[in-house]
Amino acid sequence: MKNIFLTAAFALGSLSFAFAQSTPATNPNAAEVAFEKEIVDYGKITKGANGEREFVFKNTGKEPLIINNCYGSCGCTVPEWPRTPIAPGAKASIKVKYDTQRLGAFTKTVTVQSNAKSATKVLTIKGDVTDAPQPITTPVNDKGTGSKVSK
């Protein structure tokens, strides 16, 4: 009886190991996402400026593209993505808003999860937020050494 139990356990263990090692077949018709740009450079922007940018992409696959989730690398980067399937050949965009109240250089990522052949894609935004420019003022000559206008 022990031998039967051990033989059955060994057989089941071998089967589960064999199935765990198999690689899932890839769908040749699966959706594919092609971004126009994977890095958006804000350049130098002033504090409080419009922090909205977008990543335009196209579904170059043969099946509808479904974006399951998008998330920023921190709370200062908020993505907004299409919630409906994107047909083959159609274009759409992921909008990203960066909080420009934070001064200094930044590099942040947005992770996109979808049903595409490459299920996870990482996009990057970068730039440098500077203080608002100071107004140009003309110095006042209060020493009385300047020219005088006579009446």
C-alpha positions in Angstrom: 0.0 0.0 0.0 2.8 2.3 0.8 4.4 1.6 -2.5 1.2 2.5 -4.4 0.8 5.7 -2.5 4.5 6.7 -3.1 4.3 5.8 -6.8 1.1 7.9 -7.2 2.6 10.8 -5.4 5.8 10.6 -7.5 3.8 10.5 -10.7 1.7 13.5 -9.7 4.7 15.4 -8.7 6.4 14.6 -12.0 3.4 15.7 -14.0 3.1 19.0 -12.2 6.8 19.7 -12.7 6.5 19.0 -16.4 3.5 21.3 -16.8 5.2 24.1 -14.8 8.2 24.0 -17.2 6.1 24.4 -20.3 6.1 27.9 -22.0 2.7 29.3 -22.9 2.2 29.7 -26.6 2.2 33.3 -27.9 -0.8 34.5 -29.9 0.5 35.6 -33.4 -2.6 37.8 -33.7 -2.2 39.5 -30.3 -2.5 43.2 -30.0 0.8 45.2 -30.3 1.3 48.7 -29.0 3.7 51.1 -30.8 4.3 54.4 -29.0 5.4 57.5 -31.1 7.7 58.4 -28.2 8.5 56.5 -25.0 10.2 59.5 -23.4 8.6 62.9 -23.0 11.0 65.7 -22.1 9.3 68.7 -20.6 12.5 70.7 -20.8 12.7 73.6 -18.4 9.3 74.6 -17.2 8.3 77.1 -14.5 6.6 76.2 -11.2 2.9 76.0 -11.6 3.1 75.5 -15.4 0.8 73.1 -17.2 2.2 69.6 -16.4 0.0 67.7 -18.8 1.6 65.7 -21.7 0.5 62.7 -23.7 2.0 59.5 -25.1 0.4 58.7 -28.5 0.3 55.1 -29.6 -1.1 52.8 -32.2 -2.4 49.3 -32.0 -0.3 47.6 -34.7 -1.6 44.1 -33.9 -4.5 42.1 -35.3 -6.7 42.0 -32.1 -8.1 44.9 -30.0 -5.7 46.3 -27.5 -6.9 46.5 -23.9 -5.0 48.6 -21.4 -5.6 47.0 -18.0 -3.8 49.5 -15.8 -1.4 52.4 -15.8 0.4 53.8 -12.8 3.0 56.4 -12.1 6.2 55.8 -10.1 5.0 58.3 -7.5 1.9 60.3 -6.5 3.2 63.4 -8.4 2.7 61.6 -11.8 -0.9 60.7 -12.6 -1.8 58.8 -15.9 -5.1 58.7 -17.6 -5.7 56.0 -20.2 -8.4 54.7 -22.5 -10.8 52.3 -20.7 -12.3 50.9 -23.9 -10.5 48.5 -26.4 -8.4 50.1 -29.1 -9.1 48.5 -32.5 -6.3 47.2 -34.7 -4.8 50.1 -36.6 -6.4 52.7 -34.3 -4.5 55.4 -32.4 -5.1 56.6 -28.9 -3.1 58.3 -26.1 -2.2 58.1 -22.5 -2.3 61.5 -20.8 0.1 62.1 -17.9 0.0 65.0 -15.5 3.0 65.9 -13.5 2.8 68.1 -10.4 4.8 71.2 -11.4 4.6 72.7 -7.9 7.7 70.6 -7.1 11.0 72.4 -7.9 14.0 70.7 -9.4 14.9 68.1 -12.0 12.7 65.1 -12.3 12.6 61.7 -14.1 9.4 59.7 -13.5 8.0 56.6 -15.1 4.5 55.4 -16.1 4.0 51.6 -16.3 1.4 50.4 -18.8 -0.1 46.9 -18.4 -2.1 45.5 -21.4 -3.0 42.4 -23.4 -0.3 43.3 -26.0 2.5 40.8 -26.9 4.7 42.9 -24.6 2.3 43.0 -21.7 4.2 45.7 -19.7 5.7 48.9 -21.1 7.5 51.6 -19.1 7.2 55.2 -20.3 9.3 58.1 -19.0 8.8 61.8 -18.4 11.6 64.1 -17.4 12.2 67.8 -17.1 13.3 70.6 -14.7 10.8 72.8 -12.8 12.3 76.2 -12.0 11.0 79.1 -9.9 8.7 81.6 -11.8 10.8 84.2 -13.5 11.2 87.4 -11.5 9.9 90.6 -13.1 12.5 92.8 -14.6 12.8 96.1 -12.7 14.7 99.2 -13.6 16.8 100.5 -10.8 15.7 103.8 -9.3 18.3 106.6 -9.3 17.7 108.1 -5.9 21.0 110.0 -5.6 20.0 112.9 -7.7 22.9 112.4 -10.1 20.9 111.7 -13.1 19.7 114.2 -15.7 17.1 116.7 -14.7 14.3 117.8 -16.9 13.9 121.5 -16.9 10.5 123.2 -17.3 
